[in-house]
Amino acid sequence: MIRRLGLYEGSSYDPYENLAAEETLLNCVGKDCCILYLWQNKNTVVIGRNQNPWKECRTALLEEEGGHLARRLSGGGAVFHDLGNLNFTFLLPSDDYDLDRQTEVILRAVRSLGVPAVKTGRNDLTAAGRKFSGNAFYHHGGRSYHHGTLLVDADIEKMGRYLQPSPLKLRAKGVDSVHARVGNLRELQPDLTVENLKDALRQAFGEVYNLPIVPLEKAALDREKLRQLTERNRSWQWNYGQRLPFDLSCEGRFDWGEARLELRIESGVIRNARVYTDAMDWELAQRLETALTGCRLAPDELKARLCAETGGEAEDVCRLLTRRL
């Protein structure tokens, strides 16, 4: 039974640090306690634990525009975070996990601001038929969390550009996102701000659980654990190198002929490459295959490997791959 409430509000817009704080809070949440964590990320796509980043997001475009790709612990689909979005997380012992009660906090807060919010389907919250919140869940070691997005005034155009597969043809294992029609809460309540919503969530949290709320400070978190998890979350291996094997293919036409690439990817690394081309240079396919094999599927490494090859053909193939990631 929940007897204590804690409130932790993130002060950073760094997705890697914020996800590390979430995991650190989960590991330290006490018996009979529920913590509400409110946080924001800047220009970030967050994918589920078992998702293929290249299948969910135009990763190269995101990075070119200063964005970040992050992987969370929970399952579910890919989501876009910017400062027009507020994230929430309920963290508590698994024995006290109550999805209906936790969701009631969100619905009560949004309704108090004049928006007729309802729960639809398995894990979505909608208003006027449009989704403003997607939720995901994680359970481990007797503790659980329930987190989600709250679209207040997010950049829907940017969301639509990033949250789509790259033009590369993928045959992949993993979980795909199910895209739904989304909308911002400000479309229904023009005066609404993220700060308004935070205030409403604090109020609703205390009302639903009928308990006083104790603010939590960053100093209470294990600083070394937070640092270690932030570095893990920031690493290429964590975000791109998960053991999700898939096949990738792309093709292009150039002045010197056509080329088709068939690549086998494991843990984000090209394990096997086959190049088919009608180029006059009969050694080109072998040189490209050798350059690609063992290379991480990252634009900088692809450029370094392929552009080291002599001739304009390799540079064309390099552009073909890196522009489409």
N, C-alpha and C positions, 0 to 999 in steps of 0.2 A: 504494500500500500504506500502511495506517495505521501510523504509527510513534510518534505522540504523542496523548495523551488529555488533554482539558481538561474541567473540571467547573465550571459556572456555576450558582449558586443564587440565584434572585430573592428580593429582600427586600421587595418591594412587592406589594400585592394589587390594584393598579390595572391593569385589563386593557389600557388604551391604552399605558401604559408597558411592560408586560410583552411585548406584541406588538412594540413598538418595539425592545426589547432583543433579541428573537428575530431580527428583521430585521438589526439592527446586528451581531449575532454572525455571522449568515450572510455578511454582506458582508466580514467580516474573518477568517473561518476560513482557516487557512493550509494549504499543501500538506502532504499526509500526516498531517493532523490530524483528529480527530473530537472534537467538543464535545458533552457531555451537559448540557442546560439543564433544571433542575427549577424549576417555578414554580406559583403559585396565583393565582386571581382570586376576587374576592368578588362573589357574587350577579350573575352575568353570563351573558348568552346570546351565544355567538360563532357567527356565521354564516360559511358558505363564501364564497369570492371572488365567485361568480356567483349568489348566492341573493337572493331578494326578501324583505326583512325582514318585511313585513306578511303574507307567505304562510307564514312559518316560525314566527312568534312573536307573542304578544299584547303588542305593543310598549308600548302605553299602560299596561297593567297592570304590566309590568316596571318602567317608569319611575316610576309612582305609588308602587311599593313600594321605591323607592330603588335599583333595579337598573340595569344598564348593557347596552346593545347594542353589540357590537364586530364588525368584519369583519376576517377574516384574509386572508392572501395565498393560502393553499392552497384547493383545491376541497373537495368533500365537503359533508356536511350540518351542520345546526345542532346545537350542544351546549350544555349548561348547566354552568357552573362555580360552585362555592362552595368554602368552606374544608374541606369533606369530600371534595374531589376534588384530586388531584395531577396536574399536567400535566408531560409530558416532551417534549423535543425533541432529536433527534440532528441535528447540523449538520456537514457534511463535504464535501470535493470530490466532484463527481458521479461521477468515475472510481472512487471508493472506496465509493460508495453501495451498500449490501448489505442489503436489507430483511430477509432471513432472519436475518442476523447481528444486526442492530439489534433485531429482535423477540425474538431469543433472550435478550438482556439483560433485557427485561421479563419474559419467561416464567420465566427462572431466578430472578429476584428474587422474584416472586410465589410460585413453588413453594417457595422456601426458607422462606417464612413459613407453609407448610402448606396452601396453596390449590392444587388441581389445575387449573392454568390451561392452556388450549389455544388455538391459533389456528384460527379458523373463517372461511370465506368469504374475501373479498378483503382486508379490513382490520379485522376485529373480533377481540378476544380475549374468551374466555368461560370461565366456571367453573360447573359444575353446570348447564349449559344456559342460563345468563344472561350477558348481555353486561356486562362491567365496563370495557371499553376500546374506543373507536373511534379509528381512525388516519386521518391525511391526509398529503399529500405536496406538496412544492414543489421545482421545479428551475428554476434561472435562472443564466445567466452562468457556467456551469461549476461551480456550487455547488448543493447540495441540502439540504433538511431533511425529516425524518420526525417528525411530532409526534402526540400523542394524549392522551387522558384516562385517568385511573385512578381509578375510583370506590371510595373507601374507606368513607366514611360520608356521602355526599351526600344532600341533601334531595330524595328522589324525588317527593314530593307537589308540591313547588314546581316541579321540573323538568317534571312533567306539566301544570301550569297554564300555564307560560310557553311551552313548546315545542309549541304548537298554533296553527294559523292563527286569525286573528281571525274573528268571525262575518261579516265582510264577504265578499261573493262576488267572487272574483278569477279573472280569466282572464289568466294571466301567463306570460311567458317566464322561463327561469332553471332552476336545478337545485333539485329538491325533496328534502327529507330523507326517508330511509327509516327509520321508527321501528321499533325492535326492543325486545324484552323485556330490561330492564336490571336489574342488581342490584348491591348494594354488597359489597365483599370482606369487610366485617365481619360480614355475614350468615353467612359460612362460617368466619370466624376472628374471634370476638368481641373478642379482645385486640389486634387489629391497629390501629395508628395510622398517621397520615401520616408521622410521624417514623420509625417502624419501616420503612416502605416506602422512604423516602429512604435509610436505611442499607443496606437490601438492594439497592437499585439501584446505589449506589456500589460495593458489593462485587461485584455481578454484572458491572458495566461493566468493571472491571479484569480480572476472570476471563475473560470472553468474548474480550477483545482481548489478554489476557496482557501488559499494559503498565501502568506506574505512572500514576497520575492526578495532574495538576497543577491545583490550585484556581485559578479565575480571579476577579479582583476587578472590581467595577463601575468602578473608576478606569481600568481598561484599555480601556473602551469609549469611542468618540468621543462626547464629551458633547454637542456641538452637533448631531450627526446624531441622537442619541437624542432630544434635545428636539424637533427638527423632525418626526421620525417619530411621536412621542407626540402632538403637536398635530394632525398629519394623521389619526391613528387616532381622535382624540377628535372630529373634525369631523363635522357633520351631512352634509356632502357625501360624505365617504368611506363612512359607514355607511348612509345612506339615499338618497343622490343618485346612485347608480350608474346608468349608462344602460341600464336594464332597463325597456322600455316595458310597461305592462300596463293592463288595464281593470278598473275597480272599480265595483261596484254595491251599493246597499243601499236598503231601503225601510222605512217605518214608518207607523203609523196614529196620528193625533192627534185632539184635539177638533175641530179646524178642517178635518180631511180627511186624505187619504192623500198621501204623497209618495214618489217613487222617484228616486234619483240614479244617473246613469250618468256615470262619470268616466274620462277618458283620462289616465294618469299617465306622465310621462317624466322621468327623472332625479329622481324624488321630488317633482315639481311637477305640479299639475293643469293640463294644457295645454288640455283641453276639458271642459266640463261641460254636461250636459243634465238638466233637472229636469222631471219629469212629476207633476202634481198635480191633484186635483179641488177645490182650495181656491177659495173664492168670490173671493178677491183675484186678479184675472186678471194682475196685474203681478208676482206673487210669484215665479213661475218665472224670469222674466228677471232680477229683482234677485238671486236666489240664484246663477244662472249667472254673472253679472257678478262677484259677490263671490268665488266659488270659483275662477274662471279666473286662473291665475298664482300661486295660493297653494300653499305647500309643504304636503305631507301631514304636518303636525306639529300636535298638539293645540293648542298655544298660538297658532299662526298661524291655525288654523281658527276658534278662539274669537274672536280679534281681528277677523277678517274678517266672520264671520257675525253675531256679536253686536253689531256696529256697525250692522247693519240694524235698522230700526224694526219693532216688532211681535214678538209671541211666536212666530210661525211660524219665523222665522230662528233663534231660540234653541232651539226644538225640534229643528230640523234639525242645528244645531250639536251638541247633545247626542247625537243619533242617530249622527253620524259619530265624534265624539271618544270616546264610550264603547265603540265597537266596534273601534277601531284596535288 
